Amino acid sequence: MNVVVFDLETTGLSPERDAIVEIGALRVVDGRVVESERFETLVRPQNAAGEVVPIPWRAQQVHGISDAMVQDAPELGQVLPEFLDFVGRSAVAAHNIGFDSSFMRAAARRCGLVWAPPAEYCTVQLSRRAFPRERAHNLDVLAQRLGLSFAPGGRHRSLGDVQVTAEAFVRLMERLSVLG
């Protein structure tokens, strides 16, 4: 199975009003995270009209990405075709995939592209199936439950979250196949 696990950092929670500021992804091939097959970039945020927009203070508090950090970053129109090429015809996975995929669909539409992976896996949903008696399934709790840890400074940055999500995806798929 070839899956691209990805994560986005954004300026807010609305795929129609807010913008992507970072994309991170890793490929999982045959149940193994391939660290050398990665995609990682900051993105200069723009609104639907294509105007550069500042990163709100609240968003900066979550992911730590500042306006200065994205000042010289490529715009989404440059980055998105490269990311779609990286994904290719692979299935995708993310923690709370509904959020990340909604941003990808909106961004692709604005750029005249299409976000249509053949399958989407959500590690939140997989966690709920693997651990049905547990109440919490956020990424921090799931990582702890599976004995995974974030690299220093990696939490709420795309690649740091993706590294943990990819390992969690592999372990959850193994656990669920054993459980039937």
Residue pairs with C-beta under 8 A, 6 or more apart in sequence:
1 28
1 29
1 30
1 31
1 91
1 173
2 27
2 28
2 29
2 30
2 90
2 91
3 27
3 28
3 90
3 91
3 92
3 93
3 121
3 169
4 25
4 26
4 27
4 28
4 86
4 87
4 90
4 91
4 92
4 93
4 117
5 25
5 26
5 27
5 28
5 33
5 92
5 93
5 94
5 162
5 165
5 166
5 169
6 23
6 24
6 25
6 26
6 39
6 83
6 87
6 92
6 93
6 94
6 100
6 158
6 162
7 23
7 24
7 25
7 94
7 95
7 100
7 158
7 159
7 161
7 162
7 165
8 20
8 22
8 23
8 24
8 99
8 100
8 103
8 104
8 158
9 20
9 21
9 22
9 59
9 62
9 63
9 65
9 156
9 157
9 158
10 18
10 19
10 20
10 21
10 59
10 103
11 18
11 19
11 21
11 45
11 53
11 55
11 56
11 59
12 18
12 56
12 58
12 59
13 99
15 102
15 103
15 105
15 106
15 107
16 48
16 106
17 47
17 48
18 103
19 43
19 45
19 46
19 47
19 53
19 76
20 43
20 45
20 76
20 103
20 107
21 42
21 43
21 45
21 55
21 59
21 63
21 65
21 70
22 40
22 41
22 42
22 43
22 63
22 65
22 157
22 158
23 39
23 40
23 41
23 43
23 79
23 83
23 158
24 38
24 39
24 40
24 157
24 158
24 159
24 160
24 161
24 162
25 38
25 39
25 40
25 83
25 86
25 87
25 158
25 162
26 33
26 34
26 35
26 37
26 38
26 39
26 159
26 162
26 163
26 166
27 33
27 34
27 37
27 38
27 90
28 34
28 93
28 166
28 169
28 170
29 37
31 170
31 173
31 174
32 170
33 163
33 166
33 167
33 170
38 159
39 82
39 83
39 86
40 158
40 159
41 73
41 74
41 79
41 82
41 83
42 65
42 69
42 70
42 73
43 70
43 73
43 74
43 75
43 76
43 79
44 52
44 70
44 71
44 72
44 73
44 74
44 75
44 76
45 52
45 53
45 54
45 55
45 70
46 52
46 53
46 75
46 76
47 53
48 110
54 67
55 65
55 66
55 67
55 70
59 65
60 66
62 156
63 156
63 157
64 153
64 156
64 157
65 157
76 107
76 110
76 111
77 111
80 107
80 108
80 111
80 113
81 111
81 113
84 108
84 113
84 115
87 117
89 117
89 118
90 117
90 118
91 117
91 118
91 119
91 120
91 121
92 101
92 117
92 119
92 120
92 121
93 120
93 121
93 122
93 123
93 165
93 166
93 169
94 100
94 101
94 120
94 121
94 122
94 123
94 165
95 122
95 123
95 124
95 139
95 142
95 161
95 165
95 168
96 122
96 123
96 124
97 120
97 121
97 122
97 123
97 124
98 122
101 115
101 120
104 115
105 115
107 115
108 114
108 115
121 169
123 139
123 142
123 165
123 168
123 169
123 172
124 137
124 138
126 169
126 172
126 173
126 176
127 134
127 137
127 142
127 145
127 168
127 172
128 137
129 176
130 172
130 175
130 176
130 179
131 137
131 145
134 141
134 145
139 161
139 164
139 165
139 168
140 155
142 148
142 168
143 149
143 150
143 164
143 168
146 167
146 168
146 171
146 172
148 164
148 167
148 168
148 171
149 164
150 160
150 161
150 163
150 164
151 160
151 163
153 160
154 160
154 161
154 163
154 164
155 161
